C-alpha cells in the first residue's frame, strides 16, 4: 500500500500544468494587456487634463486682463463724456447769458 501513487501524481501535475497554461494564455495575459492599455490611456488623459488646465488658466488670465482693460476704458470714456458735458453746459450757459444780455440791450 503506497501512500503516494507516482502515476496519479504525474497525471495531476500534468493537469495542473495544463490549467496553469490555459489560465495564463486566456485569462492572465489578456488581463495584463488590458491593464497596460488602461494605464497608457490614464497617462494620456492626465497629460490632456494638464494641458486643458493650462489652457483654462491662460484663458482665465486673458479674460481677467480684457475685463480690467474694459473697465479702465469705460472709466476713461465716462470721464471724457462728463468733461464734454460740462464744457457743453458751460457753452450753453454762456450763450444763454449772451442772448439774455443782447435781449436786454435791445
NORGI-V20228 format. One record per backbone hydrogen bond with DSSP energy under -1.0 kcal/mol. CO is the residue of the C=O (numbers start at 1). NH is the residue of the N-H. If there is no record, write none. Layout:
CO_NH ; CO_NH
//
This chain:
5_9 ; 6_10 ; 7_11 ; 8_12 ; 9_13 ; 10_14 ; 11_15 ; 12_16 ; 13_17 ; 14_18 ; 15_19 ; 16_20 ; 17_21 ; 18_22 ; 19_23 ; 20_24 ; 21_25 ; 22_26 ; 23_27 ; 23_28 ; 24_29 ; 27_31 ; 28_32 ; 29_33 ; 30_34 ; 31_35 ; 32_36 ; 33_37 ; 34_38 ; 35_39 ; 36_40 ; 37_41 ; 38_42 ; 39_43 ; 40_44 ; 41_45 ; 42_46 ; 43_47 ; 44_48 ; 45_49 ; 46_50 ; 47_51 ; 48_52 ; 49_53 ; 50_54 ; 51_55 ; 52_56 ; 53_57 ; 54_58 ; 55_59 ; 56_60 ; 57_61 ; 58_62 ; 59_63 ; 60_64 ; 61_65 ; 62_66 ; 63_67 ; 64_68 ; 65_69 ; 66_70 ; 67_71 ; 68_72 ; 69_73 ; 70_74 ; 71_75 ; 72_76 ; 73_77 ; 74_78 ; 75_79 ; 76_80 ; 77_81 ; 78_82 ; 79_83 ; 80_84 ; 81_85 ; 82_86 ; 83_87 ; 84_88 ; 85_89 ; 86_90 ; 87_91 ; 88_92 ; 89_93 ; 90_94 ; 91_95 ; 92_96 ; 93_97 ; 94_98 ; 95_99 ; 96_100 ; 97_101 ; 98_102 ; 99_103 ; 100_104 ; 101_105 ; 102_106
//
